Amino acid sequence: MGYPWTMSEAKPSSRYSASSSFRHNQKPIDAVLMVQLGTPEAAEPAAVRRYLAQFLSDPRVVEIPRLLWMMILHGIILRFRPAASAKKYASIWTERGSPLALHTESQAKALAQRMQSSFPGLEVRYAMRYGEPSIVRVMRDLREQGMQRLLVLPLYPQYAASTTATVWDEVFTELKRWRNLPELRMVRGFHRDPAYIESLAARIRQHWEEKGRGEKLVFSFHGVPKRSLLLGDPYHCECHVTARLLAQALGLAPDAYQLTFQSRFGRAEWLQPYTEPSLIALAKGGVKRVDVFCPGFVADCLETLEEIAQEAKHAFLEAGGEHFEYISCVNDRSDFIEALAQRIHATTQDWQSALDKESRSDAAAAERLSRAAALGADR
């Protein structure tokens, strides 16, 4: 028998927070929190400024002396960049809002539906590292529901300190304030998971069946400063592993594809080769038709729809290329959702075993009560 008290009845002062409706006999739940990078709330300068301020203030995203960077960020970047970025966002914005937000929401709904057949009762939610819904907000919502075990699933296949690690930072910072901590597990990445690789390959095959195949397939990954590689970040290596496995799945010869890095920011050297200069070089070298795919992005966003499908396409055609095909991300394709489901099962197998055991125990107890009630009626 649990205590009848709730947090609304007993409010001792404490530096640690708890659910406002906590009950000792509350039924616990297990949860998966999918985390995507984030997006502005609107394609307008003010909204973009708020988003960039949060994103670019993260010390894992920009690793230069803090005081110097804050002066540059607030004195220069946030004064001029939001207006230009807002125009880019406007070019891809939909009637329902941000493509990234819409795709992420669809992924979460599809994953929740998929998991009900193999992990009944599992709560699947999504959050944005920067912007809304925030990690803090969703974690606190889950706490109100009685969360006892949490799996955090960053939607970054390849690990990088500036992406995956910053999700961990935010989760840990929030949990430092909690009294009753959930069991916590975190997916570090899934850059070589067979189901993920096959979902990428299936997306490319589908595109080729519908649109035909180019002379060269370019795999464009988001870039990071070269300094991060020299300091021990594994992102560069994991991108190459993904590209190699994907090329093998497609049966590509080494000269049929090329790996590049996009989204360079600032004057420092980033991982090379850079995407747009590589496409220009291909066009000038006589390649007339090229296909570009972004394996590191699991949902279409500004970096794929504007930077690649618009800017990179323009650069390739201006350099003499004749046909440019951007192959969209896996988004909420069923094979990618299945890849996520397999990663969750692999990470929470013992949770499911314990849940099955509890269900069998509950069923046995119910059966005993039913039999006892039947015997009492007979008497």
C-alpha positions as CSV (number, residue, x, y, z in Angstrom):
1,M,0.0,0.0,0.0
2,G,1.5,3.3,-1.1
3,Y,1.5,6.6,0.9
4,P,-1.5,8.7,0.0
5,W,0.5,12.0,0.1
6,T,1.1,14.1,-3.0
7,M,3.5,16.9,-3.6
8,S,0.6,19.3,-3.5
9,E,0.0,18.4,0.1
10,A,3.6,18.5,1.3
11,K,5.9,21.2,0.0
12,P,9.1,21.3,2.1
13,S,11.7,23.7,0.7
14,S,14.5,21.9,-1.3
15,R,17.0,22.7,-4.0
16,Y,15.9,19.6,-5.9
17,S,12.6,19.5,-7.8
18,A,10.1,16.8,-8.2
19,S,6.8,16.1,-10.0
20,S,4.0,18.4,-8.8
21,S,1.6,15.4,-8.7
22,F,4.0,12.8,-7.4
23,R,2.4,9.8,-5.6
24,H,4.3,6.9,-4.2
25,N,1.9,4.5,-5.8
26,Q,2.0,6.1,-9.2
27,K,2.4,3.7,-12.1
28,P,5.8,4.2,-13.7
29,I,6.4,4.5,-17.4
30,D,9.3,4.0,-19.7
31,A,10.1,6.7,-22.3
32,V,12.2,7.5,-25.4
33,L,13.1,11.1,-26.1
34,M,14.1,11.7,-29.7
35,V,16.2,14.9,-30.0
36,Q,16.8,16.9,-33.1
37,L,19.0,20.0,-33.5
38,G,16.2,22.6,-33.7
39,T,14.7,25.3,-35.9
40,P,13.4,28.9,-35.6
41,E,9.7,29.3,-34.8
42,A,9.2,31.4,-37.9
43,A,11.1,32.5,-41.0
44,E,11.4,36.0,-39.6
45,P,14.6,37.9,-38.4
46,A,13.4,38.1,-34.8
47,A,12.7,34.4,-34.5
48,V,15.9,33.5,-36.3
49,R,17.9,35.8,-34.0
50,R,16.5,34.0,-30.9
51,Y,17.4,30.6,-32.4
52,L,20.9,31.6,-33.4
53,A,21.6,33.2,-30.1
54,Q,20.8,30.0,-28.2
55,F,22.5,27.8,-30.8
56,L,25.7,29.8,-31.2
57,S,26.0,30.5,-27.5
58,D,26.6,26.8,-26.8
59,P,30.4,26.4,-26.0
60,R,30.4,23.0,-27.7
61,V,29.2,24.5,-30.9
62,V,31.8,27.3,-31.1
63,E,35.1,26.4,-29.3
64,I,36.9,29.7,-29.1
65,P,37.6,31.9,-26.1
66,R,34.3,32.7,-24.5
67,L,34.6,36.4,-24.0
68,L,35.9,37.0,-27.5
69,W,33.2,34.9,-29.1
70,M,30.4,36.6,-27.1
71,M,31.6,40.0,-28.4
72,I,31.6,38.7,-32.0
73,L,28.3,36.9,-31.6
74,H,26.3,39.8,-30.1
75,G,28.3,42.7,-31.6
76,I,28.3,41.4,-35.2
77,I,26.7,38.1,-36.1
78,L,23.3,38.6,-34.3
79,R,23.1,42.1,-35.8
80,F,23.4,41.1,-39.4
81,R,23.0,37.4,-40.0
82,P,19.3,36.9,-38.8
83,A,17.9,38.9,-41.7
84,A,19.9,37.0,-44.3
85,S,19.2,33.6,-42.7
86,A,15.4,34.4,-42.5
87,K,15.3,34.8,-46.3
88,K,16.9,31.4,-46.6
89,Y,14.4,29.9,-44.2
90,A,11.5,31.6,-46.0
91,S,12.6,29.8,-49.3
92,I,11.9,26.4,-47.7
93,W,9.1,27.2,-45.2
94,T,5.8,25.5,-45.6
95,E,2.2,26.5,-44.8
96,R,2.5,24.3,-41.7
97,G,5.9,25.7,-40.6
98,S,9.4,24.4,-40.5
99,P,10.2,21.3,-42.6
100,L,12.5,20.0,-39.8
101,A,9.9,20.4,-37.2
102,L,7.2,18.7,-39.3
103,H,9.4,15.8,-40.3
104,T,10.6,15.3,-36.7
105,E,7.0,15.3,-35.4
106,S,6.1,12.7,-38.1
107,Q,9.0,10.5,-37.1
108,A,8.0,10.6,-33.5
109,K,4.4,9.6,-34.3
110,A,5.5,6.8,-36.6
111,L,8.0,5.5,-34.1
112,A,5.4,5.5,-31.3
113,Q,3.0,3.6,-33.4
114,R,5.7,1.1,-34.4
115,M,6.8,0.5,-30.8
116,Q,3.3,-0.3,-29.5
117,S,3.5,-3.7,-31.2
118,S,6.7,-4.7,-29.5
119,F,7.1,-2.5,-26.4
120,P,3.5,-1.7,-25.3
121,G,3.2,1.4,-23.1
122,L,6.5,2.9,-24.2
123,E,6.1,6.7,-24.4
124,V,7.8,8.3,-27.4
125,R,8.4,12.0,-27.5
126,Y,10.6,14.4,-29.4
127,A,12.4,17.6,-28.4
128,M,14.7,20.2,-30.0
129,R,18.1,20.9,-28.6
130,Y,17.6,24.6,-29.5
131,G,14.1,26.0,-29.7
132,E,10.8,24.3,-28.9
133,P,9.8,21.9,-27.7
134,S,12.8,22.0,-25.5
135,I,14.5,19.1,-23.8
136,V,13.8,20.5,-20.4
137,R,10.1,21.0,-21.1
138,V,9.6,17.5,-22.5
139,M,11.6,15.8,-19.7
140,R,9.5,17.6,-17.1
141,D,6.3,16.5,-18.9
142,L,7.5,12.9,-18.8
143,R,8.3,13.3,-15.1
144,E,4.7,14.3,-14.4
145,Q,3.6,11.1,-16.1
146,G,5.7,9.0,-13.8
147,M,8.8,8.3,-15.9
148,Q,11.1,5.8,-14.3
149,R,13.4,4.9,-17.2
150,L,14.5,7.2,-20.0
151,L,16.3,6.5,-23.3
152,V,17.6,9.6,-25.0
153,L,18.0,9.1,-28.8
154,P,19.8,12.0,-30.5
155,L,18.9,12.0,-34.2
156,Y,22.5,12.3,-35.2
157,P,23.8,9.1,-36.8
158,Q,27.4,10.1,-36.5
159,Y,28.7,11.3,-33.1
160,A,30.2,14.8,-32.7
161,A,30.9,16.8,-29.7
162,S,29.0,19.7,-31.2
163,T,25.8,17.7,-31.7
164,T,25.4,14.5,-29.7
165,A,27.4,15.7,-26.7
166,T,25.5,18.9,-26.4
167,V,22.3,16.9,-26.0
168,W,23.9,15.0,-23.2
169,D,25.0,18.3,-21.6
170,E,21.4,19.5,-21.6
171,V,20.0,16.3,-20.2
172,F,22.5,16.0,-17.4
173,T,22.1,19.7,-16.5
174,E,18.4,19.2,-16.1
175,L,18.8,16.0,-14.1
176,K,21.1,17.7,-11.6
177,R,18.1,19.6,-10.4
178,W,15.9,16.5,-9.9
179,R,15.2,14.6,-6.7
180,N,14.0,11.3,-8.1
181,L,16.2,10.4,-11.0
182,P,15.1,8.0,-13.8
183,E,17.3,5.2,-15.0
184,L,19.1,6.9,-17.9
185,R,20.4,5.5,-21.2
186,M,21.7,7.4,-24.2
187,V,22.3,6.3,-27.8
188,R,25.7,7.6,-28.8
189,G,25.1,7.1,-32.5
190,F,24.1,4.6,-35.1
191,H,26.4,5.4,-38.0
192,R,27.0,1.8,-38.9
193,D,23.7,0.1,-37.9
194,P,22.8,-2.2,-40.8
195,A,19.1,-1.1,-40.7
196,Y,20.1,2.6,-40.9
197,I,22.5,1.9,-43.8
198,E,19.8,-0.1,-45.6
199,S,17.2,2.7,-45.2
200,L,19.6,5.1,-46.8
201,A,20.3,2.7,-49.7
202,A,16.6,2.1,-50.2
203,R,16.0,5.8,-50.4
204,I,18.7,6.2,-53.1
205,R,17.4,3.2,-55.1
206,Q,13.9,4.6,-55.0
207,H,15.1,7.9,-56.4
208,W,17.1,6.2,-59.1
209,E,14.1,4.2,-60.1
210,E,12.0,7.3,-60.4
211,K,14.4,9.8,-61.8
212,G,17.3,7.9,-63.3
213,R,20.9,7.7,-62.1
214,G,23.6,10.4,-62.4
215,E,27.2,10.0,-63.4
216,K,28.4,10.6,-59.8
217,L,26.8,10.2,-56.4
218,V,28.0,12.8,-53.9
219,F,27.5,12.1,-50.1
220,S,27.4,15.5,-48.4
221,F,27.8,15.5,-44.6
222,H,27.6,18.5,-42.3
223,G,31.0,19.9,-41.7
224,V,32.8,20.6,-38.4
225,P,36.1,22.5,-37.9
226,K,39.2,20.5,-38.7
227,R,40.5,21.4,-35.2
228,S,37.8,19.0,-33.7
229,L,39.3,16.1,-35.6
230,L,42.8,16.9,-34.4
231,L,41.5,17.1,-30.8
232,G,40.0,13.6,-31.0
233,D,36.4,14.0,-32.2
234,P,35.4,10.8,-34.1
235,Y,32.9,12.5,-36.4
236,H,35.1,12.6,-39.5
237,C,35.9,8.8,-39.2
238,E,32.2,7.9,-38.6
239,C,31.1,9.8,-41.7
240,H,33.7,7.8,-43.8
241,V,32.4,4.6,-42.3
242,T,28.8,5.4,-43.2
243,A,29.8,6.4,-46.7
244,R,31.8,3.3,-47.3
245,L,29.0,1.0,-46.0
246,L,26.4,2.8,-48.0
247,A,28.5,2.5,-51.2
248,Q,28.9,-1.2,-50.5
249,A,25.1,-1.6,-50.0
250,L,24.6,0.1,-53.4
251,G,27.3,-1.8,-55.1
252,L,29.2,1.3,-56.1
253,A,32.8,1.3,-57.3
254,P,35.2,3.7,-55.5
255,D,35.1,6.2,-58.4
256,A,31.3,6.2,-58.6
257,Y,30.8,8.3,-55.4
258,Q,32.5,11.0,-53.4
259,L,32.3,12.2,-49.8
260,T,32.2,15.9,-49.1
261,F,31.4,18.3,-46.2
262,Q,29.0,21.2,-46.3
263,S,27.9,24.1,-44.1
264,R,31.3,25.7,-43.4
265,F,31.1,28.7,-41.1
266,G,33.8,31.3,-40.4
267,R,37.3,31.5,-41.7
268,A,38.9,28.5,-40.0
269,E,39.6,25.4,-41.9
270,W,36.8,22.8,-41.7
271,L,36.7,19.2,-42.8
272,Q,37.5,18.8,-46.5
273,P,36.7,18.4,-49.3
274,Y,34.0,21.1,-49.2
275,T,30.7,20.2,-51.0
276,E,30.1,23.2,-53.3
277,P,33.7,23.5,-54.6
278,S,33.7,19.8,-55.2
279,L,30.5,20.0,-57.3
280,I,32.0,22.9,-59.3
281,A,35.2,20.9,-59.9
282,L,33.0,17.9,-61.1
283,A,31.1,20.2,-63.5
284,K,34.3,21.7,-64.9
285,G,35.8,18.2,-65.2
286,G,33.1,17.1,-67.5
287,V,30.5,15.5,-65.2
288,K,27.1,16.6,-66.6
289,R,24.7,14.8,-64.2
290,V,25.2,14.5,-60.5
291,D,23.1,13.2,-57.6
292,V,23.6,14.5,-54.1
293,F,22.5,12.8,-50.9
294,C,23.0,13.8,-47.3
295,P,23.4,10.6,-45.2
296,G,24.0,12.5,-41.9
297,F,20.7,14.3,-42.0
298,V,17.7,12.1,-41.1
299,A,15.2,14.9,-41.9
300,D,15.1,17.6,-44.5
301,C,16.0,21.0,-43.2
302,L,17.6,24.3,-44.2
303,E,21.0,22.6,-44.8
304,T,19.5,20.1,-47.3
305,L,16.6,22.0,-48.9
306,E,18.3,25.4,-49.3
307,E,22.0,24.9,-49.1
308,I,22.1,21.7,-51.3
309,A,18.9,21.6,-53.3
310,Q,19.1,25.4,-54.2
311,E,22.6,26.9,-53.6
312,A,24.7,23.8,-54.5
313,K,22.5,23.1,-57.5
314,H,23.0,26.6,-58.8
315,A,26.8,26.4,-58.4
316,F,27.0,23.1,-60.3
317,L,24.8,24.3,-63.2
318,E,26.7,27.6,-63.4
319,A,30.0,25.7,-63.6
320,G,28.8,23.7,-66.7
321,G,26.8,20.9,-65.2
322,E,23.5,20.0,-66.9
323,H,21.5,18.0,-64.5
324,F,21.5,18.1,-60.6
325,E,19.4,15.8,-58.5
326,Y,19.0,16.3,-54.8
327,I,17.9,13.0,-53.1
328,S,15.7,13.9,-50.1
329,C,16.4,12.5,-46.6
330,V,14.8,9.4,-45.2
331,N,12.4,11.5,-43.1
332,D,9.5,9.3,-41.9
333,R,10.1,6.4,-44.3
334,S,9.0,3.1,-42.7
335,D,12.4,1.5,-43.2
336,F,14.1,4.3,-41.3
337,I,11.5,4.1,-38.5
338,E,12.3,0.4,-38.3
339,A,16.0,1.2,-38.0
340,L,15.2,3.4,-35.0
341,A,13.0,0.7,-33.5
342,Q,15.8,-1.8,-33.8
343,R,18.2,0.5,-32.0
344,I,15.7,1.1,-29.2
345,H,15.1,-2.7,-28.8
346,A,18.9,-3.3,-28.7
347,T,19.4,-0.7,-26.0
348,T,16.4,-1.5,-23.8
349,Q,16.2,-5.3,-24.1
350,D,16.4,-5.8,-20.4
351,W,13.7,-3.2,-19.8
352,Q,11.3,-5.2,-22.0
353,S,12.2,-8.4,-20.3
354,A,11.5,-6.9,-16.9
355,L,8.2,-5.5,-18.2
356,D,7.2,-8.9,-19.6
357,K,8.0,-10.4,-16.2
358,E,5.9,-7.8,-14.4
359,S,3.0,-8.3,-16.8
360,R,3.1,-12.1,-16.2
361,S,3.2,-11.5,-12.4
362,D,0.3,-9.1,-12.6
363,A,-1.7,-11.6,-14.7
364,A,-1.0,-14.4,-12.3
365,A,-2.1,-12.3,-9.4
366,A,-5.3,-11.4,-11.2
367,E,-5.9,-15.0,-11.9
368,R,-5.4,-15.9,-8.2
369,L,-7.9,-13.2,-7.2
370,S,-10.4,-14.4,-9.8
371,R,-10.1,-18.0,-8.5
372,A,-10.5,-16.9,-4.9
373,A,-13.5,-14.9,-5.8
374,A,-15.0,-17.9,-7.6
375,L,-14.4,-20.2,-4.6
376,G,-16.0,-17.6,-2.3
377,A,-19.1,-17.5,-4.5
378,D,-19.4,-21.3,-4.5
379,R,-19.5,-21.3,-0.7
